[in-house]
Amino acid sequence: MPKLKTHKGTAKRIKRTPAGKILRGNAAMNHFKMKQTRRGKRAKVADSNVKGKNAKSVRQALGI
């Protein structure tokens, strides 16, 4: 069976931790920030975990 190619668009957006968890950035951080509260903007700075079926499909796209 041939090797699977890494999906480069996904690879640029996803980080993998040493423990094997998958992290993604949060949406709505480029513009229209005036509508968001300070607390909401701060909360979106940190990366979020990818879980469940989404994590499975991301792992498959990355060839992990």
CHARMM-style PDB file with segment names, atoms N, HN, CA, C and O in Angstrom:
ATOM      1  N   MET     1       0.843  -1.182   0.000  1.00  0.00      PROA
ATOM      2  CA  MET     1       0.000   0.000   0.000  1.00  0.00      PROA
ATOM      3  C   MET     1       0.888   1.246   0.000  1.00  0.00      PROA
ATOM      4  O   MET     1       1.855   1.296   0.760  1.00  0.00      PROA
ATOM      5  N   PRO     2       0.590   2.253  -0.828  1.00  0.00      PROA
ATOM      6  CA  PRO     2       1.451   3.434  -0.888  1.00  0.00      PROA
ATOM      7  C   PRO     2       1.299   4.308   0.354  1.00  0.00      PROA
ATOM      8  O   PRO     2       0.325   4.208   1.099  1.00  0.00      PROA
ATOM      9  N   LYS     3       2.286   5.159   0.546  1.00  0.00      PROA
ATOM     10  HN  LYS     3       3.078   5.241  -0.059  1.00  0.00      PROA
ATOM     11  CA  LYS     3       2.228   6.105   1.665  1.00  0.00      PROA
ATOM     12  C   LYS     3       1.108   7.109   1.423  1.00  0.00      PROA
ATOM     13  O   LYS     3       0.784   7.434   0.281  1.00  0.00      PROA
ATOM     14  N   LEU     4       0.519   7.598   2.518  1.00  0.00      PROA
ATOM     15  HN  LEU     4       0.782   7.335   3.446  1.00  0.00      PROA
ATOM     16  CA  LEU     4      -0.506   8.630   2.417  1.00  0.00      PROA
ATOM     17  C   LEU     4       0.159   9.994   2.451  1.00  0.00      PROA
ATOM     18  O   LEU     4       1.094  10.215   3.220  1.00  0.00      PROA
ATOM     19  N   LYS     5      -0.312  10.894   1.634  1.00  0.00      PROA
ATOM     20  HN  LYS     5      -1.072  10.715   1.009  1.00  0.00      PROA
ATOM     21  CA  LYS     5       0.228  12.244   1.636  1.00  0.00      PROA
ATOM     22  C   LYS     5      -0.420  13.054   2.756  1.00  0.00      PROA
ATOM     23  O   LYS     5      -1.605  12.893   3.050  1.00  0.00      PROA
ATOM     24  N   THR     6       0.368  13.918   3.369  1.00  0.00      PROA
ATOM     25  HN  THR     6       1.330  14.049   3.130  1.00  0.00      PROA
ATOM     26  CA  THR     6      -0.130  14.825   4.401  1.00  0.00      PROA
ATOM     27  C   THR     6      -0.939  15.928   3.737  1.00  0.00      PROA
ATOM     28  O   THR     6      -0.525  16.479   2.717  1.00  0.00      PROA
ATOM     29  N   HSD     7      -2.094  16.253   4.315  1.00  0.00      PROA
ATOM     30  HN  HSD     7      -2.431  15.806   5.143  1.00  0.00      PROA
ATOM     31  CA  HSD     7      -2.898  17.368   3.812  1.00  0.00      PROA
ATOM     32  C   HSD     7      -2.272  18.653   4.350  1.00  0.00      PROA
ATOM     33  O   HSD     7      -2.390  18.957   5.537  1.00  0.00      PROA
ATOM     34  N   LYS     8      -1.607  19.404   3.474  1.00  0.00      PROA
ATOM     35  HN  LYS     8      -1.511  19.157   2.510  1.00  0.00      PROA
ATOM     36  CA  LYS     8      -0.802  20.549   3.894  1.00  0.00      PROA
ATOM     37  C   LYS     8      -1.633  21.676   4.503  1.00  0.00      PROA
ATOM     38  O   LYS     8      -1.157  22.374   5.399  1.00  0.00      PROA
ATOM     39  N   GLY     9      -2.874  21.865   4.031  1.00  0.00      PROA
ATOM     40  HN  GLY     9      -3.261  21.298   3.303  1.00  0.00      PROA
ATOM     41  CA  GLY     9      -3.737  22.896   4.605  1.00  0.00      PROA
ATOM     42  C   GLY     9      -4.041  22.606   6.058  1.00  0.00      PROA
ATOM     43  O   GLY     9      -4.081  23.519   6.883  1.00  0.00      PROA
ATOM     44  N   THR    10      -4.257  21.340   6.376  1.00  0.00      PROA
ATOM     45  HN  THR    10      -4.225  20.599   5.706  1.00  0.00      PROA
ATOM     46  CA  THR    10      -4.516  20.941   7.762  1.00  0.00      PROA
ATOM     47  C   THR    10      -3.242  21.048   8.588  1.00  0.00      PROA
ATOM     48  O   THR    10      -3.282  21.495   9.734  1.00  0.00      PROA
ATOM     49  N   ALA    11      -2.134  20.649   8.026  1.00  0.00      PROA
ATOM     50  HN  ALA    11      -2.102  20.285   7.094  1.00  0.00      PROA
ATOM     51  CA  ALA    11      -0.867  20.655   8.758  1.00  0.00      PROA
ATOM     52  C   ALA    11      -0.466  22.068   9.193  1.00  0.00      PROA
ATOM     53  O   ALA    11       0.180  22.238  10.228  1.00  0.00      PROA
ATOM     54  N   LYS    12      -0.841  23.070   8.415  1.00  0.00      PROA
ATOM     55  HN  LYS    12      -1.365  22.933   7.574  1.00  0.00      PROA
ATOM     56  CA  LYS    12      -0.489  24.443   8.753  1.00  0.00      PROA
ATOM     57  C   LYS    12      -1.364  25.008   9.873  1.00  0.00      PROA
ATOM     58  O   LYS    12      -0.989  25.995  10.506  1.00  0.00      PROA
ATOM     59  N   ARG    13      -2.520  24.398  10.126  1.00  0.00      PROA
ATOM     60  HN  ARG    13      -2.824  23.596   9.612  1.00  0.00      PROA
ATOM     61  CA  ARG    13      -3.471  24.927  11.101  1.00  0.00      PROA
ATOM     62  C   ARG    13      -3.512  24.169  12.416  1.00  0.00      PROA
ATOM     63  O   ARG    13      -4.096  24.642  13.390  1.00  0.00      PROA
ATOM     64  N   ILE    14      -2.896  23.000  12.448  1.00  0.00      PROA
ATOM     65  HN  ILE    14      -2.421  22.616  11.657  1.00  0.00      PROA
ATOM     66  CA  ILE    14      -3.003  22.106  13.588  1.00  0.00      PROA
ATOM     67  C   ILE    14      -1.633  21.908  14.219  1.00  0.00      PROA
ATOM     68  O   ILE    14      -0.622  21.802  13.524  1.00  0.00      PROA
ATOM     69  N   LYS    15      -1.616  21.859  15.590  1.00  0.00      PROA
ATOM     70  HN  LYS    15      -2.437  21.946  16.154  1.00  0.00      PROA
ATOM     71  CA  LYS    15      -0.386  21.532  16.297  1.00  0.00      PROA
ATOM     72  C   LYS    15      -0.614  20.234  17.064  1.00  0.00      PROA
ATOM     73  O   LYS    15      -1.721  19.972  17.532  1.00  0.00      PROA
ATOM     74  N   ARG    16       0.423  19.433  17.190  1.00  0.00      PROA
ATOM     75  HN  ARG    16       1.322  19.646  16.810  1.00  0.00      PROA
ATOM     76  CA  ARG    16       0.333  18.189  17.942  1.00  0.00      PROA
ATOM     77  C   ARG    16       1.232  18.304  19.161  1.00  0.00      PROA
ATOM     78  O   ARG    16       2.396  18.684  19.033  1.00  0.00      PROA
ATOM     79  N   THR    17       0.715  17.983  20.343  1.00  0.00      PROA
ATOM     80  HN  THR    17      -0.231  17.674  20.447  1.00  0.00      PROA
ATOM     81  CA  THR    17       1.485  18.055  21.572  1.00  0.00      PROA
ATOM     82  C   THR    17       2.308  16.783  21.729  1.00  0.00      PROA
ATOM     83  O   THR    17       2.032  15.785  21.062  1.00  0.00      PROA
ATOM     84  N   PRO    18       3.315  16.801  22.599  1.00  0.00      PROA
ATOM     85  CA  PRO    18       4.091  15.579  22.842  1.00  0.00      PROA
ATOM     86  C   PRO    18       3.234  14.433  23.384  1.00  0.00      PROA
ATOM     87  O   PRO    18       3.560  13.264  23.176  1.00  0.00      PROA
ATOM     88  N   ALA    19       2.143  14.760  24.075  1.00  0.00      PROA
ATOM     89  HN  ALA    19       1.877  15.709  24.244  1.00  0.00      PROA
ATOM     90  CA  ALA    19       1.256  13.729  24.619  1.00  0.00      PROA
ATOM     91  C   ALA    19       0.349  13.133  23.543  1.00  0.00      PROA
ATOM     92  O   ALA    19      -0.342  12.146  23.794  1.00  0.00      PROA
ATOM     93  N   GLY    20       0.347  13.730  22.342  1.00  0.00      PROA
ATOM     94  HN  GLY    20       0.908  14.533  22.139  1.00  0.00      PROA
ATOM     95  CA  GLY    20      -0.469  13.196  21.257  1.00  0.00      PROA
ATOM     96  C   GLY    20      -1.786  13.913  21.062  1.00  0.00      PROA
ATOM     97  O   GLY    20      -2.562  13.542  20.181  1.00  0.00      PROA
ATOM     98  N   LYS    21      -2.064  14.950  21.875  1.00  0.00      PROA
ATOM     99  HN  LYS    21      -1.434  15.252  22.590  1.00  0.00      PROA
ATOM    100  CA  LYS    21      -3.294  15.714  21.692  1.00  0.00      PROA
ATOM    101  C   LYS    21      -3.162  16.617  20.476  1.00  0.00      PROA
ATOM    102  O   LYS    21      -2.055  16.958  20.057  1.00  0.00      PROA
ATOM    103  N   ILE    22      -4.300  16.999  19.916  1.00  0.00      PROA
ATOM    104  HN  ILE    22      -5.199  16.722  20.256  1.00  0.00      PROA
ATOM    105  CA  ILE    22      -4.313  17.855  18.737  1.00  0.00      PROA
ATOM    106  C   ILE    22      -4.915  19.200  19.128  1.00  0.00      PROA
ATOM    107  O   ILE    22      -6.001  19.260  19.705  1.00  0.00      PROA
ATOM    108  N   LEU    23      -4.197  20.288  18.806  1.00  0.00      PROA
ATOM    109  HN  LEU    23      -3.315  20.240  18.336  1.00  0.00      PROA
ATOM    110  CA  LEU    23      -4.645  21.633  19.157  1.00  0.00      PROA
ATOM    111  C   LEU    23      -4.956  22.422  17.900  1.00  0.00      PROA
ATOM    112  O   LEU    23      -4.305  22.256  16.869  1.00  0.00      PROA
ATOM    113  N   ARG    24      -5.958  23.283  17.996  1.00  0.00      PROA
ATOM    114  HN  ARG    24      -6.487  23.418  18.834  1.00  0.00      PROA
ATOM    115  CA  ARG    24      -6.345  24.152  16.891  1.00  0.00      PROA
ATOM    116  C   ARG    24      -6.524  25.561  17.430  1.00  0.00      PROA
ATOM    117  O   ARG    24      -6.765  25.754  18.621  1.00  0.00      PROA
ATOM    118  N   GLY    25      -6.404  26.545  16.543  1.00  0.00      PROA
ATOM    119  HN  GLY    25      -6.208  26.388  15.575  1.00  0.00      PROA
ATOM    120  CA  GLY    25      -6.661  27.923  16.923  1.00  0.00      PROA
ATOM    121  C   GLY    25      -8.160  28.209  16.915  1.00  0.00      PROA
ATOM    122  O   GLY    25      -8.945  27.433  16.372  1.00  0.00      PROA
ATOM    123  N   ASN    26      -8.541  29.306  17.509  1.00  0.00      PROA
ATOM    124  HN  ASN    26      -7.903  29.937  17.950  1.00  0.00      PROA
ATOM    125  CA  ASN    26      -9.955  29.673  17.573  1.00  0.00      PROA
ATOM    126  C   ASN    26     -10.325  30.642  16.457  1.00  0.00      PROA
ATOM    127  O   ASN    26      -9.489  31.408  15.978  1.00  0.00      PROA
ATOM    128  N   ALA    27     -11.579  30.596  16.055  1.00  0.00      PROA
ATOM    129  HN  ALA    27     -12.258  29.973  16.445  1.00  0.00      PROA
ATOM    130  CA  ALA    27     -12.075  31.453  14.976  1.00  0.00      PROA
ATOM    131  C   ALA    27     -12.390  32.848  15.505  1.00  0.00      PROA
ATOM    132  O   ALA    27     -12.360  33.087  16.713  1.00  0.00      PROA
ATOM    133  N   ALA    28     -12.689  33.759  14.595  1.00  0.00      PROA
ATOM    134  HN  ALA    28     -12.714  33.565  13.614  1.00  0.00      PROA
ATOM    135  CA  ALA    28     -13.148  35.115  14.899  1.00  0.00      PROA
ATOM    136  C   ALA    28     -12.091  35.946  15.624  1.00  0.00      PROA
ATOM    137  O   ALA    28     -12.412  36.680  16.558  1.00  0.00      PROA
ATOM    138  N   MET    29     -10.832  35.834  15.198  1.00  0.00      PROA
ATOM    139  HN  MET    29     -10.571  35.238  14.439  1.00  0.00      PROA
ATOM    140  CA  MET    29      -9.782  36.626  15.832  1.00  0.00      PROA
ATOM    141  C   MET    29      -9.135  37.630  14.877  1.00  0.00      PROA
ATOM    142  O   MET    29      -8.161  38.283  15.252  1.00  0.00      PROA
ATOM    143  N   ASN    30      -9.647  37.770  13.664  1.00  0.00      PROA
ATOM    144  HN  ASN    30     -10.438  37.240  13.359  1.00  0.00      PROA
ATOM    145  CA  ASN    30      -9.000  38.660  12.701  1.00  0.00      PROA
ATOM    146  C   ASN    30      -9.635  40.040  12.623  1.00  0.00      PROA
ATOM    147  O   ASN    30      -8.930  41.040  12.491  1.00  0.00      PROA
ATOM    148  N   HSD    31     -10.945  40.103  12.703  1.00  0.00      PROA
ATOM    149  HN  HSD    31     -11.518  39.290  12.811  1.00  0.00      PROA
ATOM    150  CA  HSD    31     -11.605  41.405  12.649  1.00  0.00      PROA
ATOM    151  C   HSD    31     -12.937  41.300  13.370  1.00  0.00      PROA
ATOM    152  O   HSD    31     -13.300  40.224  13.845  1.00  0.00      PROA
ATOM    153  N   PHE    32     -13.681  42.417  13.458  1.00  0.00      PROA
ATOM    154  HN  PHE    32     -13.386  43.291  13.071  1.00  0.00      PROA
ATOM    155  CA  PHE    32     -14.938  42.517  14.219  1.00  0.00      PROA
ATOM    156  C   PHE    32     -14.717  42.228  15.696  1.00  0.00      PROA
ATOM    157  O   PHE    32     -15.552  41.590  16.337  1.00  0.00      PROA
ATOM    158  N   LYS    33     -13.604  42.692  16.234  1.00  0.00      PROA
ATOM    159  HN  LYS    33     -12.926  43.210  15.713  1.00  0.00      PROA
ATOM    160  CA  LYS    33     -13.306  42.429  17.645  1.00  0.00      PROA
ATOM    161  C   LYS    33     -14.019  43.393  18.587  1.00  0.00      PROA
ATOM    162  O   LYS    33     -14.102  43.148  19.791  1.00  0.00      PROA
ATOM    163  N   MET    34     -14.532  44.488  18.038  1.00  0.00      PROA
ATOM    164  HN  MET    34     -14.465  44.688  17.060  1.00  0.00      PROA
ATOM    165  CA  MET    34     -15.212  45.454  18.904  1.00  0.00      PROA
ATOM    166  C   MET    34     -16.460  44.851  19.530  1.00  0.00      PROA
ATOM    167  O   MET    34     -16.871  45.258  20.617  1.00  0.00      PROA
ATOM    168  N   LYS    35     -17.070  43.875  18.845  1.00  0.00      PROA
ATOM    169  HN  LYS    35     -16.736  43.544  17.962  1.00  0.00      PROA
ATOM    170  CA  LYS    35     -18.291  43.253  19.361  1.00  0.00      PROA
ATOM    171  C   LYS    35     -17.997  42.265  20.485  1.00  0.00      PROA
ATOM    172  O   LYS    35     -18.896  41.904  21.244  1.00  0.00      PROA
ATOM    173  N   GLN    36     -16.747  41.826  20.595  1.00  0.00      PROA
ATOM    174  HN  GLN    36     -16.017  42.119  19.978  1.00  0.00      PROA
ATOM    175  CA  GLN    36     -16.399  40.830  21.597  1.00  0.00      PROA
ATOM    176  C   GLN    36     -15.978  41.489  22.892  1.00  0.00      PROA
ATOM    177  O   GLN    36     -15.416  42.584  22.890  1.00  0.00      PROA
ATOM    178  N   THR    37     -16.254  40.815  24.003  1.00  0.00      PROA
ATOM    179  HN  THR    37     -16.710  39.926  24.005  1.00  0.00      PROA
ATOM    180  CA  THR    37     -15.816  41.326  25.302  1.00  0.00      PROA
ATOM    181  C   THR    37     -14.318  41.066  25.457  1.00  0.00      PROA
ATOM    182  O   THR    37     -13.739  40.261  24.729  1.00  0.00      PROA
ATOM    183  N   ARG    38     -13.709  41.748  26.401  1.00  0.00      PROA
ATOM    184  HN  ARG    38     -14.180  42.402  26.993  1.00  0.00      PROA
ATOM    185  CA  ARG    38     -12.279  41.524  26.650  1.00  0.00      PROA
ATOM    186  C   ARG    38     -12.043  40.082  27.075  1.00  0.00      PROA
ATOM    187  O   ARG    38     -11.084  39.437  26.650  1.00  0.00      PROA
ATOM    188  N   ARG    39     -12.928  39.600  27.913  1.00  0.00      PROA
ATOM    189  HN  ARG    39     -13.707  40.124  28.258  1.00  0.00      PROA
ATOM    190  CA  ARG    39     -12.802  38.225  28.398  1.00  0.00      PROA
ATOM    191  C   ARG    39     -12.907  37.220  27.242  1.00  0.00      PROA
ATOM    192  O   ARG    39     -12.167  36.238  27.196  1.00  0.00      PROA
ATOM    193  N   GLY    40     -13.825  37.476  26.323  1.00  0.00      PROA
ATOM    194  HN  GLY    40     -14.426  38.274  26.360  1.00  0.00      PROA
ATOM    195  CA  GLY    40     -13.988  36.589  25.180  1.00  0.00      PROA
ATOM    196  C   GLY    40     -12.779  36.586  24.273  1.00  0.00      PROA
ATOM    197  O   GLY    40     -12.372  35.538  23.772  1.00  0.00      PROA
ATOM    198  N   LYS    41     -12.194  37.774  24.057  1.00  0.00      PROA
ATOM    199  HN  LYS    41     -12.524  38.626  24.465  1.00  0.00      PROA
ATOM    200  CA  LYS    41     -11.003  37.864  23.208  1.00  0.00      PROA
ATOM    201  C   LYS    41      -9.817  37.143  23.847  1.00  0.00      PROA
ATOM    202  O   LYS    41      -9.069  36.448  23.160  1.00  0.00      PROA
ATOM    203  N   ARG    42      -9.646  37.305  25.149  1.00  0.00      PROA
ATOM    204  HN  ARG    42     -10.254  37.870  25.708  1.00  0.00      PROA
ATOM    205  CA  ARG    42      -8.555  36.630  25.853  1.00  0.00      PROA
ATOM    206  C   ARG    42      -8.715  35.112  25.789  1.00  0.00      PROA
ATOM    207  O   ARG    42      -7.739  34.378  25.633  1.00  0.00      PROA
ATOM    208  N   ALA    43      -9.960  34.658  25.913  1.00  0.00      PROA
ATOM    209  HN  ALA    43     -10.752  35.254  26.040  1.00  0.00      PROA
ATOM    210  CA  ALA    43     -10.224  33.218  25.904  1.00  0.00      PROA
ATOM    211  C   ALA    43      -9.874  32.596  24.559  1.00  0.00      PROA
ATOM    212  O   ALA    43      -9.508  31.422  24.497  1.00  0.00      PROA
ATOM    213  N   LYS    44      -9.981  33.367  23.487  1.00  0.00      PROA
ATOM    214  HN  LYS    44     -10.278  34.320  23.538  1.00  0.00      PROA
ATOM    215  CA  LYS    44      -9.718  32.841  22.151  1.00  0.00      PROA
ATOM    216  C   LYS    44      -8.238  32.832  21.796  1.00  0.00      PROA
ATOM    217  O   LYS    44      -7.858  32.257  20.776  1.00  0.00      PROA
ATOM    218  N   VAL    45      -7.395  33.455  22.612  1.00  0.00      PROA
ATOM    219  HN  VAL    45      -7.704  33.922  23.441  1.00  0.00      PROA
ATOM    220  CA  VAL    45      -5.967  33.466  22.338  1.00  0.00      PROA
ATOM    221  C   VAL    45      -5.391  32.059  22.513  1.00  0.00      PROA
ATOM    222  O   VAL    45      -4.536  31.633  21.736  1.00  0.00      PROA
ATOM    223  N   ALA    46      -5.865  31.339  23.539  1.00  0.00      PROA
ATOM    224  HN  ALA    46      -6.559  31.685  24.170  1.00  0.00      PROA
ATOM    225  CA  ALA    46      -5.370  29.988  23.807  1.00  0.00      PROA
ATOM    226  C   ALA    46      -5.910  29.014  22.769  1.00  0.00      PROA
ATOM    227  O   ALA    46      -7.008  29.201  22.245  1.00  0.00      PROA
ATOM    228  N   ASP    47      -5.136  27.976  22.475  1.00  0.00      PROA
ATOM    229  HN  ASP    47      -4.244  27.824  22.901  1.00  0.00      PROA
ATOM    230  CA  ASP    47      -5.570  26.953  21.530  1.00  0.00      PROA
ATOM    231  C   ASP    47      -6.576  26.012  22.184  1.00  0.00      PROA
ATOM    232  O   ASP    47      -6.589  25.856  23.405  1.00  0.00      PROA
ATOM    233  N   SER    48      -7.411  25.392  21.372  1.00  0.00      PROA
ATOM    234  HN  SER    48      -7.401  25.518  20.380  1.00  0.00      PROA
ATOM    235  CA  SER    48      -8.424  24.458  21.838  1.00  0.00      PROA
ATOM    236  C   SER    48      -8.100  23.049  21.377  1.00  0.00      PROA
ATOM    237  O   SER    48      -7.439  22.842  20.359  1.00  0.00      PROA
ATOM    238  N   ASN    49      -8.586  22.071  22.160  1.00  0.00      PROA
ATOM    239  HN  ASN    49      -9.123  22.239  22.988  1.00  0.00      PROA
ATOM    240  CA  ASN    49      -8.397  20.672  21.792  1.00  0.00      PROA
ATOM    241  C   ASN    49      -9.363  20.282  20.692  1.00  0.00      PROA
ATOM    242  O   ASN    49     -10.481  20.793  20.628  1.00  0.00      PROA
ATOM    243  N   VAL    50      -8.932  19.376  19.825  1.00  0.00      PROA
ATOM    244  HN  VAL    50      -8.024  18.960  19.877  1.00  0.00      PROA
ATOM    245  CA  VAL    50      -9.808  18.757  18.835  1.00  0.00      PROA
ATOM    246  C   VAL    50     -10.162  17.391  19.390  1.00  0.00      PROA
ATOM    247  O   VAL    50      -9.274  16.618  19.749  1.00  0.00      PROA
ATOM    248  N   LYS    51     -11.462  17.081  19.465  1.00  0.00      PROA
ATOM    249  HN  LYS    51     -12.184  17.708  19.173  1.00  0.00      PROA
ATOM    250  CA  LYS    51     -11.894  15.850  20.116  1.00  0.00      PROA
ATOM    251  C   LYS    51     -12.794  15.030  19.208  1.00  0.00      PROA
ATOM    252  O   LYS    51     -13.324  15.521  18.212  1.00  0.00      PROA
ATOM    253  N   GLY    52     -12.950  13.768  19.580  1.00  0.00      PROA
ATOM    254  HN  GLY    52     -12.519  13.369  20.389  1.00  0.00      PROA
ATOM    255  CA  GLY    52     -13.930  12.891  18.966  1.00  0.00      PROA
ATOM    256  C   GLY    52     -13.682  12.583  17.508  1.00  0.00      PROA
ATOM    257  O   GLY    52     -12.550  12.332  17.094  1.00  0.00      PROA
ATOM    258  N   LYS    53     -14.760  12.604  16.729  1.00  0.00      PROA
ATOM    259  HN  LYS    53     -15.680  12.807  17.066  1.00  0.00      PROA
ATOM    260  CA  LYS    53     -14.690  12.267  15.301  1.00  0.00      PROA
ATOM    261  C   LYS    53     -13.829  13.268  14.542  1.00  0.00      PROA
ATOM    262  O   LYS    53     -13.147  12.905  13.584  1.00  0.00      PROA
ATOM    263  N   ASN    54     -13.858  14.536  14.973  1.00  0.00      PROA
ATOM    264  HN  ASN    54     -14.412  14.831  15.752  1.00  0.00      PROA
ATOM    265  CA  ASN    54     -13.026  15.538  14.308  1.00  0.00      PROA
ATOM    266  C   ASN    54     -11.545  15.201  14.455  1.00  0.00      PROA
ATOM    267  O   ASN    54     -10.773  15.340  13.506  1.00  0.00      PROA
ATOM    268  N   ALA    55     -11.154  14.760  15.643  1.00  0.00      PROA
ATOM    269  HN  ALA    55     -11.780  14.647  16.414  1.00  0.00      PROA
ATOM    270  CA  ALA    55      -9.754  14.402  15.888  1.00  0.00      PROA
ATOM    271  C   ALA    55      -9.353  13.229  15.001  1.00  0.00      PROA
ATOM    272  O   ALA    55      -8.235  13.190  14.488  1.00  0.00      PROA
ATOM    273  N   LYS    56     -10.255  12.282  14.822  1.00  0.00      PROA
ATOM    274  HN  LYS    56     -11.163  12.314  15.239  1.00  0.00      PROA
ATOM    275  CA  LYS    56      -9.957  11.128  13.989  1.00  0.00      PROA
ATOM    276  C   LYS    56      -9.702  11.548  12.545  1.00  0.00      PROA
ATOM    277  O   LYS    56      -8.751  11.083  11.918  1.00  0.00      PROA
ATOM    278  N   SER    57     -10.554  12.428  12.020  1.00  0.00      PROA
ATOM    279  HN  SER    57     -11.327  12.805  12.529  1.00  0.00      PROA
ATOM    280  CA  SER    57     -10.394  12.869  10.640  1.00  0.00      PROA
ATOM    281  C   SER    57      -9.148  13.732  10.466  1.00  0.00      PROA
ATOM    282  O   SER    57      -8.503  13.679   9.419  1.00  0.00      PROA
ATOM    283  N   VAL    58      -8.800  14.530  11.485  1.00  0.00      PROA
ATOM    284  HN  VAL    58      -9.324  14.572  12.336  1.00  0.00      PROA
ATOM    285  CA  VAL    58      -7.590  15.353  11.411  1.00  0.00      PROA
ATOM    286  C   VAL    58      -6.356  14.452  11.412  1.00  0.00      PROA
ATOM    287  O   VAL    58      -5.422  14.670  10.640  1.00  0.00      PROA
ATOM    288  N   ARG    59      -6.357  13.438  12.283  1.00  0.00      PROA
ATOM    289  HN  ARG    59      -7.116  13.261  12.910  1.00  0.00      PROA
ATOM    290  CA  ARG    59      -5.228  12.505  12.322  1.00  0.00      PROA
ATOM    291  C   ARG    59      -5.057  11.810  10.968  1.00  0.00      PROA
ATOM    292  O   ARG    59      -3.936  11.604  10.504  1.00  0.00      PROA
ATOM    293  N   GLN    60      -6.161  11.460  10.355  1.00  0.00      PROA
ATOM    294  HN  GLN    60      -7.072  11.627  10.732  1.00  0.00      PROA
ATOM    295  CA  GLN    60      -6.105  10.794   9.059  1.00  0.00      PROA
ATOM    296  C   GLN    60      -5.549  11.739   7.995  1.00  0.00      PROA
ATOM    297  O   GLN    60      -4.776  11.316   7.135  1.00  0.00      PROA
ATOM    298  N   ALA    61      -5.937  13.022   8.046  1.00  0.00      PROA
ATOM    299  HN  ALA    61      -6.564  13.367   8.745  1.00  0.00      PROA
ATOM    300  CA  ALA    61      -5.441  14.004   7.082  1.00  0.00      PROA
ATOM    301  C   ALA    61      -3.938  14.247   7.266  1.00  0.00      PROA
ATOM    302  O   ALA    61      -3.224  14.521   6.301  1.00  0.00      PROA
ATOM    303  N   LEU    62      -3.468  14.145   8.517  1.00  0.00      PROA
ATOM    304  HN  LEU    62      -4.048  13.923   9.301  1.00  0.00      PROA
ATOM    305  CA  LEU    62      -2.058  14.371   8.787  1.00  0.00      PROA
ATOM    306  C   LEU    62      -1.220  13.111   8.611  1.00  0.00      PROA
ATOM    307  O   LEU    62       0.009  13.168   8.608  1.00  0.00      PROA
ATOM    308  N   GLY    63      -1.888  11.981   8.466  1.00  0.00      PROA
ATOM    309  HN  GLY    63      -2.887  11.934   8.469  1.00  0.00      PROA
ATOM    310  CA  GLY    63      -1.174  10.715   8.304  1.00  0.00      PROA
ATOM    311  C   GLY    63      -0.566  10.216   9.599  1.00  0.00      PROA
ATOM    312  O   GLY    63       0.486   9.576   9.593  1.00  0.00      PROA
ATOM    313  N   ILE    64      -1.232  10.510  10.716  1.00  0.00      PROA
ATOM    314  HN  ILE    64      -2.086  11.030  10.721  1.00  0.00      PROA
ATOM    315  CA  ILE    64      -0.738  10.089  12.039  1.00  0.00      PROA
ATOM    316  C   ILE    64      -1.358   8.751  12.409  1.00  0.00      PROA
ATOM    317  OT1 ILE    64      -1.078   8.216  13.482  1.00  0.00      PROA
TER     318      ILE     64
END
